[in-house]
Amino acid sequence: MKIGDLSSAPYNPRKIDATALEGLKKSLGHFGDLSGITFNRGTGNLVTGHQRIKALKEQHGDDLKIIMDSNNGWIHTPGGIQIMVRFVDWDLTREQAAN
């Protein structure tokens, strides 16, 4: 399978203008996919996923474990959902650029 095999859903409401698309391409090239949850070990800050973490804490408390697998982790919710956590080790300048 190739990415060309992935068709966009015709009902997708999200649109992106040319300027934002150029910014997204640069971001993907510099940082990879930042969707989901990204935690910077270097600064101890979340880079992405602030609202996801807030929602998980409200639903399940602070004690949900992150099971490590190489440089990534997985949050396993009591309902059986698995959420990937990407760990990076960036300086503050790179972290702020990603944000």
C-alpha positions, 0 to 999 in steps of 0.5 A, spaced: 500 500 500 502 507 498 499 513 501 496 514 494 492 509 495 489 513 501 483 516 499 480 522 503 473 522 505 468 526 501 465 529 508 471 531 511 470 538 514 477 540 515 480 545 509 487 547 509 489 554 505 496 554 501 500 557 506 498 553 512 499 547 507 506 549 506 507 550 514 504 543 515 509 540 510 515 544 513 513 541 520 512 534 518 519 535 515 522 538 521 518 534 527 514 528 524 507 527 526 505 531 532 498 529 532 496 525 538 501 526 545 508 528 544 512 529 551 519 532 551 524 529 556 529 534 555 524 540 558 519 535 561 513 539 557 508 536 553 509 538 546 502 536 543 496 532 547 495 537 552 487 537 552 488 529 551 491 528 557 487 533 561 481 529 559 484 522 560 486 525 567 479 527 568 476 520 566 481 516 570 486 520 574 493 521 574 495 514 575 494 511 568 500 508 566 504 509 560 507 502 558 514 504 554 516 500 548 523 503 545 522 510 544 514 510 545 509 509 550 502 507 550 497 509 555 492 503 556 485 505 559 481 501 563 476 501 557 481 497 553 483 503 549 491 504 547 494 511 546 501 512 543 505 517 547 511 519 543 517 521 547 522 526 544 529 530 547 529 537 544 531 543 547 526 549 549 527 552 542 525 546 538 519 545 542 517 552 542 518 551 534 514 545 534 508 548 538 
